[in-house]
Amino acid sequence: MAKAKKVTYTLAALAVIAGIAASGSLWVVLDSARSNVADDKVQLADFHSNDDAAIKRGEYVMRLADCAACHNADFSGGYKIDTPFGMLQTSNISPDRETGIGNMTERDFFNAVRQGRGEHGFLYPAMPYTAYTQMSDGDMHDLWAYFSAQKPVHNAIDENAGMNFPYNIRLAMAGWNLLFFDNNAFKPQTAQNDEWNRGKYIVDGPAHCSVCHTARNALGGEISSQYLQGGNLGSWYAPDITPNPHAGIGKWSDAQIADYLKTGSNGESVAAGPMAEAVEHSTQYFNDRDLHAIATYLRSLPASSTPKSAGFVMDKTRHDQAALRYEVDCSACHGLSGEGITGMVPAFAGNGAMQNDPTNMIHSLLDGARAPHTEGRPTSAGMPAFSWKLNDQEMADVLNYVRNSWGNQAAEVKASQVADLRKITGAGDKLKVPAMK
């Protein structure tokens, strides 16, 4: 009996210690002392900065953070984000007092952007406060000045109405933050130069690259050991952007990295899907200094361990049928030899970006795609959908032909993969040809 009591008391003591430790960790996660540098009296709806230079700098910070891509050009919100836990809608972040953030003070604004705590409670990490927490006080002050100069838009949004139970309970995010939120400001590494530190600040902070390009665990937390090595993004795939020469950007020059971010194409690859949105609303506005800082930082990272694929050999009948189908349906834009059209249509020949995860290629074939409209390349070429014309096996065969021709070698794309994505995206089936009477 005494032994049982001793065990019970020991377990209770351990539970108390664990609770104290958890409470201490939660305190660190919830600590918003950094926001004390911000004003806590004047609400956004009542404030208009008269500092034109700060407003201009704030606009650039807004571009770095890609606010417009999710919250729309007028910041009225309503953009739908599909997650494994349900559907979110982005909030109205215009200065409207009733439906936007007009009632927020600057300190409230800091807490929302950097700590993920809004007027309705904890925010979901689809709003990348997990990255924005690294943003500097200066950038935050300028961003506040910029939003003070925007027009209020009345647009009521119930952000988490589409989230499944229990994920629609915002308080649960306190536990998620305890597990996955690193509530620390950016700290320059003294062993690195200013360009490298600037690149890391942009990549890990406002540009929030890891939010898309890093794989996540079952609870939606980023897997730090797979930093920037590629991750699923709804029905798209954000590829590996480490220096891996097979799966990543190891074969890209600094100029190609900068050109891709500035224009949406580096002469070989063309941005599509969510990345096209990021280029159109965000990265095309980056100055040359920041673009090269990003390239410098990305090149310094350890390459992922993803090996080069062994390739896939199609049987002759399917190969010949796929080759004919490619010539009829694809070659007008992508070229008979997979050469593409520089700056407009991606090349297939020797394009390492299309030889790994096939999600984006399947998605583009099913639903079509559009390149970003940028100042450098204003003609944003479009890709038509082929869901109506190709069944799952025919689509897989075309992709296997493209991914294993002109010096390419990639793993087999299976018809079941096409079928799964067809269902997820809601793309229609191949049209049935009516029988002739």
VORO-168717 format. One record per residue (C-alpha): residue number from 0; residue in three letters; chain; x, y, z. Coordinates in steps of 0.05 Angstrom, whole numbers. Layout:
<atoms>
lumkol	sekol	doba	x	y	z
NUM	ALA	A	X	Y	Z $
...
</atoms>
This chain:
<atoms>
lumkol	sekol	doba	x	y	z
0	MET	A	0	0	0 $
1	ALA	A	56	47	20 $
2	LYS	A	92	31	-45 $
3	ALA	A	28	45	-85 $
4	LYS	A	21	112	-50 $
5	LYS	A	93	129	-64 $
6	VAL	A	83	114	-138 $
7	THR	A	19	156	-138 $
8	TYR	A	54	215	-105 $
9	THR	A	113	209	-152 $
10	LEU	A	67	209	-213 $
11	ALA	A	28	268	-184 $
12	ALA	A	93	306	-172 $
13	LEU	A	116	291	-243 $
14	ALA	A	48	315	-269 $
15	VAL	A	55	380	-230 $
16	ILE	A	126	390	-256 $
17	ALA	A	102	376	-328 $
18	GLY	A	45	425	-318 $
19	ILE	A	92	479	-292 $
20	ALA	A	138	466	-351 $
21	ALA	A	80	469	-400 $
22	SER	A	54	532	-367 $
23	GLY	A	123	563	-373 $
24	SER	A	129	543	-446 $
25	LEU	A	59	570	-459 $
26	TRP	A	78	636	-426 $
27	VAL	A	138	641	-473 $
28	VAL	A	93	626	-533 $
29	LEU	A	41	677	-511 $
30	ASP	A	90	731	-491 $
31	SER	A	76	794	-531 $
32	ALA	A	124	841	-496 $
33	ARG	A	156	856	-563 $
34	SER	A	92	891	-583 $
35	ASN	A	100	943	-528 $
36	VAL	A	139	986	-577 $
37	ALA	A	72	998	-613 $
38	ASP	A	19	1050	-595 $
39	ASP	A	-41	1022	-557 $
40	LYS	A	-88	1081	-559 $
41	VAL	A	-106	1102	-630 $
42	GLN	A	-148	1054	-672 $
43	LEU	A	-133	1043	-745 $
44	ALA	A	-199	1073	-768 $
45	ASP	A	-180	1138	-733 $
46	PHE	A	-108	1140	-756 $
47	HIS	A	-77	1164	-821 $
48	SER	A	-1	1169	-824 $
49	ASN	A	26	1233	-852 $
50	ASP	A	94	1201	-863 $
51	ASP	A	96	1188	-938 $
52	ALA	A	163	1154	-934 $
53	ALA	A	138	1105	-882 $
54	ILE	A	76	1090	-923 $
55	LYS	A	119	1076	-984 $
56	ARG	A	165	1031	-944 $
57	GLY	A	103	997	-915 $
58	GLU	A	78	982	-985 $
59	TYR	A	143	946	-999 $
60	VAL	A	137	906	-935 $
61	MET	A	65	888	-956 $
62	ARG	A	94	861	-1021 $
63	LEU	A	148	822	-984 $
64	ALA	A	95	791	-941 $
65	ASP	A	48	777	-1000 $
66	CYS	A	-14	804	-964 $
67	ALA	A	-53	819	-1028 $
68	ALA	A	-50	748	-1055 $
69	CYS	A	-93	721	-998 $
70	HIS	A	-130	783	-975 $
71	ASN	A	-144	811	-1045 $
72	ALA	A	-120	876	-1075 $
73	ASP	A	-168	917	-1032 $
74	PHE	A	-153	875	-970 $
75	SER	A	-227	857	-962 $
76	GLY	A	-210	783	-954 $
77	GLY	A	-253	723	-972 $
78	TYR	A	-200	682	-1007 $
79	LYS	A	-214	608	-994 $
80	ILE	A	-158	563	-968 $
81	ASP	A	-168	488	-966 $
82	THR	A	-133	452	-909 $
83	PRO	A	-134	380	-885 $
84	PHE	A	-177	405	-828 $
85	GLY	A	-229	443	-868 $
86	MET	A	-236	507	-907 $
87	LEU	A	-214	575	-883 $
88	GLN	A	-231	644	-912 $
89	THR	A	-181	700	-905 $
90	SER	A	-202	758	-862 $
91	ASN	A	-218	829	-881 $
92	ILE	A	-156	870	-863 $
93	SER	A	-180	936	-890 $
94	PRO	A	-190	994	-840 $
95	ASP	A	-265	982	-838 $
96	ARG	A	-288	989	-766 $
97	GLU	A	-345	938	-769 $
98	THR	A	-318	882	-813 $
99	GLY	A	-244	896	-819 $
100	ILE	A	-188	914	-770 $
101	GLY	A	-209	987	-760 $
102	ASN	A	-217	976	-685 $
103	MET	A	-146	951	-677 $
104	THR	A	-92	994	-646 $
105	GLU	A	-21	988	-672 $
106	ARG	A	-5	941	-614 $
107	ASP	A	-65	897	-631 $
108	PHE	A	-39	896	-703 $
109	PHE	A	30	875	-680 $
110	ASN	A	0	819	-638 $
111	ALA	A	-42	794	-696 $
112	VAL	A	14	794	-747 $
113	ARG	A	71	769	-704 $
114	GLN	A	36	729	-649 $
115	GLY	A	-25	703	-685 $
116	ARG	A	-76	734	-638 $
117	GLY	A	-133	772	-670 $
118	GLU	A	-197	805	-648 $
119	HIS	A	-235	738	-650 $
120	GLY	A	-181	698	-614 $
121	PHE	A	-123	656	-639 $
122	LEU	A	-109	657	-713 $
123	TYR	A	-97	596	-755 $
124	PRO	A	-26	586	-783 $
125	ALA	A	-54	590	-854 $
126	MET	A	-41	663	-836 $
127	PRO	A	35	654	-830 $
128	TYR	A	47	689	-764 $
129	THR	A	95	632	-750 $
130	ALA	A	141	666	-801 $
131	TYR	A	118	738	-791 $
132	THR	A	140	733	-719 $
133	GLN	A	210	746	-745 $
134	MET	A	191	813	-776 $
135	SER	A	227	873	-748 $
136	ASP	A	195	929	-708 $
137	GLY	A	213	977	-764 $
138	ASP	A	179	937	-818 $
139	MET	A	117	929	-773 $
140	HIS	A	112	1004	-760 $
141	ASP	A	117	1018	-835 $
142	LEU	A	65	965	-850 $
143	TRP	A	18	997	-800 $
144	ALA	A	29	1064	-834 $
145	TYR	A	13	1033	-902 $
146	PHE	A	-53	1003	-878 $
147	SER	A	-73	1070	-848 $
148	ALA	A	-72	1097	-918 $
149	GLN	A	-119	1044	-947 $
150	LYS	A	-193	1052	-958 $
151	PRO	A	-241	1014	-912 $
152	VAL	A	-282	960	-946 $
153	HIS	A	-345	933	-914 $
154	ASN	A	-343	858	-923 $
155	ALA	A	-364	812	-866 $
156	ILE	A	-329	744	-866 $
157	ASP	A	-336	684	-820 $
158	GLU	A	-264	659	-828 $
159	ASN	A	-269	590	-796 $
160	ALA	A	-342	572	-812 $
161	GLY	A	-316	518	-860 $
162	MET	A	-269	486	-810 $
163	ASN	A	-287	416	-784 $
164	PHE	A	-299	404	-710 $
165	PRO	A	-258	409	-666 $
166	TYR	A	-211	451	-710 $
167	ASN	A	-263	507	-712 $
168	ILE	A	-249	521	-639 $
169	ARG	A	-197	576	-639 $
170	LEU	A	-175	563	-568 $
171	ALA	A	-145	497	-591 $
172	MET	A	-92	538	-627 $
173	ALA	A	-61	554	-559 $
174	GLY	A	-41	480	-556 $
175	TRP	A	-17	481	-628 $
176	ASN	A	25	543	-614 $
177	LEU	A	55	509	-553 $
178	LEU	A	78	452	-598 $
179	PHE	A	99	488	-661 $
180	PHE	A	104	564	-653 $
181	ASP	A	174	594	-642 $
182	ASN	A	158	663	-615 $
183	ASN	A	224	696	-629 $
184	ALA	A	247	754	-670 $
185	PHE	A	298	747	-726 $
186	LYS	A	370	746	-701 $
187	PRO	A	425	759	-753 $
188	GLN	A	481	709	-753 $
189	THR	A	546	745	-740 $
190	ALA	A	586	693	-778 $
191	GLN	A	549	711	-842 $
192	ASN	A	551	775	-884 $
193	ASP	A	495	826	-891 $
194	GLU	A	470	798	-957 $
195	TRP	A	462	728	-929 $
196	ASN	A	426	754	-867 $
197	ARG	A	380	797	-909 $
198	GLY	A	363	736	-952 $
199	LYS	A	349	693	-891 $
200	TYR	A	306	748	-860 $
201	ILE	A	263	752	-923 $
202	VAL	A	258	677	-935 $
203	ASP	A	242	659	-863 $
204	GLY	A	204	722	-844 $
205	PRO	A	159	764	-890 $
206	ALA	A	163	719	-952 $
207	HIS	A	146	659	-908 $
208	CYS	A	176	609	-958 $
209	SER	A	177	550	-910 $
210	VAL	A	102	555	-898 $
211	CYS	A	92	525	-968 $
212	HIS	A	158	493	-985 $
213	THR	A	167	452	-922 $
214	ALA	A	129	387	-908 $
215	ARG	A	82	385	-849 $
216	ASN	A	64	332	-798 $
217	ALA	A	-6	305	-782 $
218	LEU	A	-21	364	-738 $
219	GLY	A	0	415	-790 $
220	GLY	A	67	433	-759 $
221	GLU	A	127	444	-803 $
222	ILE	A	178	387	-802 $
223	SER	A	242	425	-789 $
224	SER	A	287	369	-814 $
225	GLN	A	254	378	-883 $
226	TYR	A	263	453	-886 $
227	LEU	A	248	479	-957 $
228	GLN	A	251	408	-985 $
229	GLY	A	181	411	-1014 $
230	GLY	A	111	405	-987 $
231	ASN	A	38	394	-1006 $
232	LEU	A	-3	456	-1015 $
233	GLY	A	-76	435	-1024 $
234	SER	A	-80	405	-1093 $
235	TRP	A	-13	434	-1113 $
236	TYR	A	59	418	-1092 $
237	ALA	A	110	470	-1070 $
238	PRO	A	175	439	-1095 $
239	ASP	A	243	430	-1063 $
240	ILE	A	282	496	-1066 $
241	THR	A	346	471	-1034 $
242	PRO	A	410	465	-1077 $
243	ASN	A	393	392	-1094 $
244	PRO	A	412	386	-1169 $
245	HIS	A	358	335	-1183 $
246	ALA	A	298	355	-1141 $
247	GLY	A	315	427	-1123 $
248	ILE	A	346	489	-1154 $
249	GLY	A	418	466	-1153 $
250	LYS	A	427	476	-1227 $
251	TRP	A	398	546	-1227 $
252	SER	A	445	605	-1227 $
253	ASP	A	434	665	-1182 $
254	ALA	A	409	703	-1242 $
255	GLN	A	358	648	-1258 $
256	ILE	A	332	649	-1186 $
257	ALA	A	324	724	-1188 $
258	ASP	A	293	723	-1258 $
259	TYR	A	242	670	-1237 $
260	LEU	A	221	710	-1176 $
261	LYS	A	219	776	-1215 $
262	THR	A	184	753	-1278 $
263	GLY	A	154	685	-1264 $
264	SER	A	202	648	-1310 $
265	ASN	A	276	636	-1315 $
266	GLY	A	275	614	-1388 $
267	GLU	A	261	542	-1369 $
268	SER	A	209	537	-1314 $
269	VAL	A	146	579	-1311 $
270	ALA	A	108	593	-1246 $
271	ALA	A	37	566	-1241 $
272	GLY	A	-16	556	-1188 $
273	PRO	A	-2	588	-1119 $
274	MET	A	69	606	-1140 $
275	ALA	A	42	646	-1199 $
276	GLU	A	-1	684	-1149 $
277	ALA	A	61	696	-1105 $
278	VAL	A	101	722	-1164 $
279	GLU	A	44	766	-1190 $
280	HIS	A	27	797	-1123 $
281	SER	A	93	794	-1087 $
282	THR	A	161	774	-1113 $
283	GLN	A	159	814	-1179 $
284	TYR	A	161	876	-1135 $
285	PHE	A	225	856	-1098 $
286	ASN	A	285	900	-1112 $
287	ASP	A	347	870	-1143 $
288	ARG	A	386	873	-1078 $
289	ASP	A	334	830	-1042 $
290	LEU	A	327	781	-1100 $
291	HIS	A	402	768	-1100 $
292	ALA	A	402	763	-1023 $
293	ILE	A	349	709	-1029 $
294	ALA	A	391	672	-1081 $
295	THR	A	453	677	-1037 $
296	TYR	A	416	649	-977 $
297	LEU	A	382	592	-1014 $
298	ARG	A	448	571	-1046 $
299	SER	A	481	566	-977 $
300	LEU	A	431	514	-952 $
301	PRO	A	447	440	-948 $
302	ALA	A	417	403	-1008 $
303	SER	A	361	354	-994 $
304	SER	A	378	280	-998 $
305	THR	A	327	265	-1052 $
306	PRO	A	362	220	-1103 $
307	LYS	A	357	223	-1178 $
308	SER	A	301	179	-1203 $
309	ALA	A	318	114	-1239 $
310	GLY	A	267	132	-1292 $
311	PHE	A	210	92	-1322 $
312	VAL	A	209	53	-1387 $
313	MET	A	141	51	-1421 $
314	ASP	A	120	-8	-1464 $
315	LYS	A	125	8	-1538 $
316	THR	A	50	11	-1553 $
317	ARG	A	35	61	-1498 $
318	HIS	A	99	100	-1513 $
319	ASP	A	80	108	-1586 $
320	GLN	A	8	127	-1570 $
321	ALA	A	32	178	-1519 $
322	ALA	A	83	207	-1568 $
323	LEU	A	28	217	-1619 $
324	ARG	A	-18	248	-1568 $
325	TYR	A	37	295	-1546 $
326	GLU	A	50	317	-1618 $
327	VAL	A	-24	330	-1629 $
328	ASP	A	-43	363	-1563 $
329	CYS	A	21	392	-1534 $
330	SER	A	76	406	-1585 $
331	ALA	A	46	470	-1613 $
332	CYS	A	66	505	-1548 $
333	HIS	A	118	459	-1516 $
334	GLY	A	154	442	-1580 $
335	LEU	A	166	377	-1618 $
336	SER	A	230	367	-1578 $
337	GLY	A	203	395	-1512 $
338	GLU	A	239	462	-1522 $
339	GLY	A	180	506	-1499 $
340	ILE	A	176	581	-1511 $
341	THR	A	227	621	-1472 $
342	GLY	A	193	661	-1417 $
343	MET	A	123	638	-1434 $
344	VAL	A	116	563	-1440 $
345	PRO	A	159	516	-1397 $
346	ALA	A	210	473	-1432 $
347	PHE	A	206	398	-1419 $
348	ALA	A	274	378	-1446 $
349	GLY	A	323	372	-1388 $
350	ASN	A	276	407	-1339 $
351	GLY	A	292	380	-1271 $
352	ALA	A	233	416	-1239 $
353	MET	A	184	367	-1272 $
354	GLN	A	221	303	-1259 $
355	ASN	A	202	294	-1186 $
356	ASP	A	134	301	-1153 $
357	PRO	A	83	300	-1211 $
358	THR	A	26	336	-1174 $
359	ASN	A	33	403	-1209 $
360	MET	A	38	371	-1278 $
361	ILE	A	-24	329	-1265 $
362	HIS	A	-62	389	-1238 $
363	SER	A	-43	431	-1299 $
364	LEU	A	-66	377	-1347 $
365	LEU	A	-132	369	-1310 $
366	ASP	A	-151	441	-1297 $
367	GLY	A	-103	482	-1339 $
368	ALA	A	-57	535	-1311 $
369	ARG	A	-37	607	-1322 $
370	ALA	A	30	640	-1317 $
371	PRO	A	35	704	-1275 $
372	HIS	A	25	772	-1306 $
373	THR	A	87	812	-1291 $
374	GLU	A	118	877	-1315 $
375	GLY	A	178	838	-1342 $
376	ARG	A	134	787	-1378 $
377	PRO	A	65	818	-1388 $
378	THR	A	40	762	-1434 $
379	SER	A	18	711	-1383 $
380	ALA	A	9	649	-1425 $
381	GLY	A	-47	601	-1407 $
382	MET	A	-51	525	-1409 $
383	PRO	A	-118	496	-1428 $
384	ALA	A	-151	440	-1388 $
385	PHE	A	-150	370	-1416 $
386	SER	A	-194	335	-1366 $
387	TRP	A	-249	332	-1418 $
388	LYS	A	-204	301	-1470 $
389	LEU	A	-160	251	-1433 $
390	ASN	A	-178	196	-1385 $
391	ASP	A	-134	179	-1326 $
392	GLN	A	-91	128	-1362 $
393	GLU	A	-82	171	-1424 $
394	MET	A	-61	229	-1380 $
395	ALA	A	-12	186	-1341 $
396	ASP	A	17	160	-1407 $
397	VAL	A	29	230	-1434 $
398	LEU	A	63	251	-1370 $
399	ASN	A	107	188	-1369 $
400	TYR	A	127	202	-1441 $
401	VAL	A	145	275	-1426 $
402	ARG	A	181	259	-1360 $
403	ASN	A	224	205	-1393 $
404	SER	A	241	238	-1460 $
405	TRP	A	295	288	-1483 $
406	GLY	A	344	269	-1428 $
407	ASN	A	292	265	-1373 $
408	GLN	A	283	207	-1325 $
409	ALA	A	228	205	-1274 $
410	ALA	A	186	155	-1235 $
411	GLU	A	122	128	-1264 $
412	VAL	A	59	169	-1259 $
413	LYS	A	2	121	-1245 $
414	ALA	A	-70	128	-1269 $
415	SER	A	-92	124	-1197 $
416	GLN	A	-53	188	-1181 $
417	VAL	A	-90	224	-1236 $
418	ALA	A	-156	196	-1212 $
419	ASP	A	-143	219	-1141 $
420	LEU	A	-126	290	-1162 $
421	ARG	A	-184	292	-1211 $
422	LYS	A	-230	278	-1153 $
423	ILE	A	-196	329	-1106 $
424	THR	A	-198	385	-1158 $
425	GLY	A	-268	369	-1182 $
426	ALA	A	-243	365	-1254 $
427	GLY	A	-293	333	-1301 $
428	ASP	A	-285	265	-1334 $
429	LYS	A	-267	254	-1406 $
430	LEU	A	-325	268	-1451 $
431	LYS	A	-359	207	-1481 $
432	VAL	A	-365	207	-1556 $
433	PRO	A	-437	191	-1574 $
434	ALA	A	-447	129	-1616 $
435	MET	A	-461	142	-1689 $
436	LYS	A	-529	117	-1712 $
</atoms>
